[in-house]
């Protein structure tokens, strides 16, 4: 009798299981789109491709690095608080607000300008955290079929980062035109490139007078390794207008996937598989205009080919990491970011105070279209002598998004994310 109940429970779970769907997907709760770093840049809404005049240029547009006249080091730290108001249309008892907060090193760089054969050049070493996987959900769910009733609680936790170690070079080809590139090394032996998912589902099943305790647990650990490059140029068309462009190349990363499954009524199993993840190409164009010597406005447009974002398992099967289904079934489209920002400088003989603000459209890829996510930002700081300190606040929000995550549960969510960036730059 107990064996029959477990078989029936498995059938119910296989049609509604929260864990099984997430295991097939790659969850990136932070911005899907590759963006650069730096409090000043983020305070301008991320409209920095044609500005790129500090050491974070290696992450935005390495063609702008040539604007650094002195050796410098920079450090960026970020703190965020993210809330997700989840809606389960099929199971309203599971709806509710989930929250997560974290603080980590976001960026580090060391840059050294020099001259060789009358050409100005610069090299830099950079670390950047690009994707954050932090997510914590905990909710109840009731399932039923025939005379079977299941009450379960789900505890879903994900954490980890993807980051790159970058080696950048830039050369000033003419007094108004420079070109640069950054070679990005993604390797868990050098920088954090691991994320983990842990799902625990526990509860009780009732079939007539029989009550059976339930527990299912899955643990997945992914390590990531690959190489790609950023290419960019900066063209000072006039003393007031500048155009910049950047291309971030696609690449195929090697994934080591460790998985453990266990639970009551099932045999525990552990597997280790070598998989692949194809990361998409992205490219952007920026234009900035300096209306006054201390006031500038910039605008960026950025495209990412998320339709080329594919996962290949150890059996050679390819799926979209966004939906967990094949590419033909997923209907994923490229996304287009729009970013606009402005900076006003209060300049005295002793210090400079920047006042930055910006807004952006930062859509996430989704089946059949995109999830619309918007944001605003503002920042300030102070520069004096060899030091620059900057602080920026960014607010991202989106309503009725995430429908690609759990379609069979009629899922959607409202996103609210607050991030604080702090930067320190020291010139030598």
N, C-alpha and C positions, 0 to 999 in steps of 0.2 A: 504493500500500500504506500509506504513512504517513498519507494522508488518511483511509483506512478506520479505521486505529487511533485517530486523533483523534475520529472519529465515535463509535466504540465507547467510548472513554474518556468522552466527553461523556454518553453514556447512563448509564454507571455513576455518574458524578458527580451527574447529575440526580436519582438515586434515593437517594443517601446523602450528598449534599454538606452539610457542616457550615456553610460560609459562606453558602449561599443561604438557609438557614432563619434565621440570625441577622440577615441584612440586612433581612428582612421584619418583624422584631420590634424593640421598644425595650427595651434591657437596662438595668435600674436595680439594680445589685448592692447598693446601700445600702438602708435601709428604704424600702419603697414608700409608706408612710403619711406624710402631712404632719405633722410634729411641730415644736415650737418649739425654742428654743435656750437656752443658759445653763448653766454648770456646776452651779449650785445646783439648778436645775429638773431637769436630767438625773440628778443625784445622788439625787433623790427618785423615780427611775424614770419621770420625765416626767409624774407625777400633779400637774399644776400649773395646771389650768384654774380651779380655785376658789381658788388661792393668788395667782398672778400679781401679786406685789407688788414687782417690780423692772422695769427698762426692757425686759427680754425679754418682758414681758406683751404687747407688740404682736404677738408671734409665737404666744403661747399663747391669750390672751384679752384683747383691747384694753380690755374693760370694767374690767380691774384696774389700768390705768395711773393712775387717780385716786389710788391709794395712795402715789404718789411725791410727797413734800412739798417736795423741793428739786430744782433743775435738776441733771441728771446726764448723764454719758456712760458708755457701757459697751462693752467689747470682749471677744469670745469667740474663742478659738482652739481648734482640734481637731486631734488626731493619731490615726490609726487604723491597725491592722494586721488585714487580713482574709485568712483562708485558706478555700479551697473544696476539699473532698475530693471530686473528681468520679468518678462511676462510669458507664461506658459498658457496658451489658449486652451489646450486640451486638458491641462492639469492646473487650474488656477490656484490650488492649494500650494503649489511649488513657487508661485510668484513672490517676489520680494527684492529688497535692495541688498546687494553684496558689495563689500568695500575692501580695498587693499591699499596699503601705504608702504613706501620704501624710499631709501636714500642711498645713493651710490656715486662713485667716481664716474663721470660721463666722458671726460676727454683729458688727454695730456699730450703736450707736444714740446719739442725743442727744435728751434729753427736757426740756421746759420747762413747769412748772405755773404757772397764773395764775388770777386771779379776775375774773369779768365779770358785772356785775349780780347780785352776791351768789351766783353759781354758781361752784363750783370746777371748773376745766377743766385740760386738759393736752394738749400737742401733742408729737409726736416724729417724728424721721426715723430710719429703720431700714434696715439691709442684712442679709439673711439668705441663707445657702447652704442650700437645702432638699434637693437630690438630688445624689448623687455617682455618677459613671458609671465609676469606675476599675475595670478588670479586665484581667488578663493571663493568658492560657492558652497553653501550648505543649505539643504532644503528637503522637505518631506515630499512624498509622492504616493498616491494610492492607485493600484492597478486591479482590474477585475476581468475575469473571463469565466463564463458558465457559473459554477458554484465556487470558484476560486477567488479569494480576496487577498490582496497583498498590500501591506503597509510597509513602506521602506523610507529610510533616510539616506541621502546621498551627501558625502563629503568629498568635494573635488578640489584639489590643490595643484597648482602649477607654478613653477618658479624657474628662473634661469635667465641667461642673457646670450645674445650674439654680439660679438665685438670683433674689431679688426685692428691689427698692428700695421700701420701705413708707413711706407718710405716714399717721400715726395721730392720732386725736383721741378724747378721752374727756371726758364731763361727769358730774358728780355730781348726779343728779336729785333725790334725797332723801338725808338723812344716811346711809342704809343701802343705797341702790341707785344704781349707776352704769352707764352705757352707753357703749360706744366702738366705733370701727371703724378698720380699717387698709386703705388702698388700696394694693394691691401692683402694681408695674409690673415686668413681666418683659421686658427689652429688652437685647439683646446690646451695644447701644451705651452702656448705662449700667452694667450689671453682667454678669459672666460667664453667658451663656446659650447655650453651644455645647457639643456633644459630638461626638467623632469615633470611628469604627470603622475599623480596618485589619486585614485578613485576608490573610495570605500562605500559600499552600499550594504546596509544592514536593516533588518526588520523582522517581520513575521508574516507567514502565509497561513490562511485559514481555509480549510476545505471541510465543510460540515463541522464535526466536532474535533477534527484534527488540526492542531496548531504546530507549525514547523518553524523553528528559527532560521533566519536567512542571513547570509553574509557573502559578499563578493568583493574581492579586492584586486585591483590591477595597478601595477607600477611600471612605468615606461621611462627610460632614460635615453636621451639622444645626445650624441657628441657630433660636432660639426667641423669639417675641415675643407678649405678651398682657397683659391686665389682669384682675385679680379683686379681691375684697374679703373681709376677715374682719370679722364682726360679733360682738360679745360683750357680756354683762352680768355684773355681780357683785352679789350680794345677801347682805348680812350679816344673816341671819335673827335671830340672837342674837349676843351677845358671843363665843360659842364656836363657832357653826356658820355656815358660809358656803357658798353655792351659786353656781356659775358655769356659763355655757354659751357656746359659740362655734359660729358657722356660717362655713364657708369656701366661698364661692360657686364654682359651676362656671364654666368659660370655655373659649372656643375660641382656641387659639394658632395663629399663622401660623408655618409651618415652611419654611425655605429648605433644600432638600436637594440637596447637590452629591455626585455619584457618579462615580467613575472605575473602570473595569474593564479589566484587561489580563492578558496571559498568552501563553505559547508556543502557537502554533497558532490564535490568535484575534486579531481586529482590536481594538485598543484603542478604548475609547469613553468619552466624558465627557458627562454630562448635568447640567442644573440645573433643578430643578422646585420649584414652589410647592405646598406641601401644608398640611394642617391637622391639629391634634391637639386633641381635646376632652378637657379635664381634668375629673375628676369632682367633684361636690359632696361635702363632708365636714362632719360636725358632731359635737360632743361635749358631755358634761355632766360636771361635777365637783362633788364635795362634800368639804369639809374640816371637821375638828372639832379644836378646841384644848382638849385635856384639862387642860393646865396652861398658865400664861403662857409657858412655854418648851418645851412639847411639843405637836406637832401631827401629825395623821394625815390623809392625803388620798387620794381615790379618783376615778379618771376612767374613763369609758366613751366610746368614740369610734367612729364609723361612717363608712366611705368607700364611695361608690357606684361601685366599680370596674367594674360592668357597663356604666356609661356612658362608660368610657375607650375612645375610638375614634380611629383614624387615617384620614384621607381623603387619597388620593394625587391626583396632578395629573389623573387620568382620572375622578375622582369616586368611585372604589371605596373602600368603608369596610371596615376590618378592626380586629380587636382587637390592640393593640400587645403584649399579653401572649402571644398565641399565634401571631400572624401570619395568622390565619384570619378569616373573616367572623364577625360577632357571633353569628349563629345557630349556627355550628359550634363556637364557643368555650366556651359555658356558663360564663361568669364571674359570680361572686357578690360582693356587698359583703363587706367585712371589718369586724371589730369588735375594736378594741384594748381591752385592760383594763390599767389601770395603778394601782399602789398605792404610796404612799410615806409616809415619816415624817421629821420633823425635830426634833432636840433642840438647844436653844441653851444653851451655857454662857455666862452673862452676868456680867460684872464691871463695875466703874466705868470701866475703861480700854479694854475690848475685848469683842467677842462672837465666840464660836467655834461655828459650826453643825456638827452631825453629822447627815448625811443618809443614808438608805438607801431602796431601793425595788426593786420587781420588776414585770415587765410581760409581757404576751402581745401580740406584734406581728406578726400573720399577714400574709403576702403573698398577693396574688390569684393564682389558678391555675385551670386548666381543670378544671371539675367540682367545685371546692371551694376550699380555701385551703392554703397551705404554712404549717405551724405553726412559728413562730419565737418564742422566749422570751428573756428577758434579766433581768439583775440589775444593780444599780448602787449605788454608795456615794460619798459626797463629804464634804468638809470645807472649811474656810477660816478666815478671820479678818476681822473688821471693826473698824476703829478710826478715830476722827476722820472724815475725809471719804472714806476708802478702804475698799473691800471686795475681798478676794481669795478666790476659790473655785477648788477643784480637784475634779474628779469622774472616776470610772472607770466605764465601762459595758461589760458583756459580753453580746453577742447570740449565740444559737446555735440551730441547727435541724438536724434529721436527716431524711434521705430527702426532700429538697425539690427544687424546680426541674424537676419532671417535665414541665412545660409547655414547656420550652425546646427540647428535641430528642427528640420522642416516637419518631421512627423509629429512633433509636439507643438506645432504652431508657435514657434518661439520668436520673440523680438525683445529688444532692450533699449533703454534710454541711457546714454553715456554722459557722465560728467567727470572731467579730469582736471585737477589743479596741479600745476608743476612750477617749482621755483628753481631757477638756475642761478648759480653764482660762479663768477670767473675771476681769476687772478692772472695777470700778465706781468712778467718782469723782463725789462730790457737790460742788456749788458753793453 
